[in-house]
């Protein structure tokens, strides 16, 4: 299992050092799922956590890529 911290997908807001609300979730993913996310994130030149957040956002919005 691979552990991945993702911001923007949790319903439990927290405050950062500046006092801004930050939503964060920690996911435990099987290595093959993490590998797929990593491969696609690398293609776009972004971190895995950002790619996952964008993917989840598109799925929740019913996007064409979902």
N, C-alpha and C positions, 0 to 999 in steps of 0.2 A: 504494500500500500504506500502511496505517495501522499503527503500532506500538502495542501495548497491553501494559502490565505487569499481570500477574495474580498474586495471591497465593493459595496454598492448593491449587494443582492440579499442581505440579511434584513430582517424586520426589527433587529435590536440595535438601535442607534447608540453610538458612543461618542465621546468628545476627544478630539486630538489636543495637542499641546497648545494650539491657538484658541481652543474652545469651540471649534467648529464640529458639527455632528458628522461622524464618520460611521457608516454602516459596514460591518465586516463579518465574514463567515469563514470558518475553517472547514475545508472538505478533505475527506480521506478518499483518494481515488485509486483504483487498481492501476498497476503500472502500464498496462496496455492503453487504458483510457488517457492517462496522463501523457503517454508517448504520442497519442494522436493529437491531443491538445497542443503539445510542445511542437510537433511537426508543423501544424497549421499556424501557430503563433510565429514560429521562425520564418515562415513564408511571408508573413506580413511585417516582420521586423518589430514585433511588440512582445511584451512579457506574457507568459501563459495566463496569469491572473487577469490581465486586461482582455485577452482574447476570450477567456471564459465568460467574463462579465458582458462583453459585447454579444457573444453567442446567446447567452441567457436572455439578454434584453431583446434581441431579435425574436427569439422563440416566444417570449411573453407577449410581444406585439404582433405575433402571427406573421413575421416577415417571410419573404420569399426564400431566404436561405435556411429557414428553420426546418 
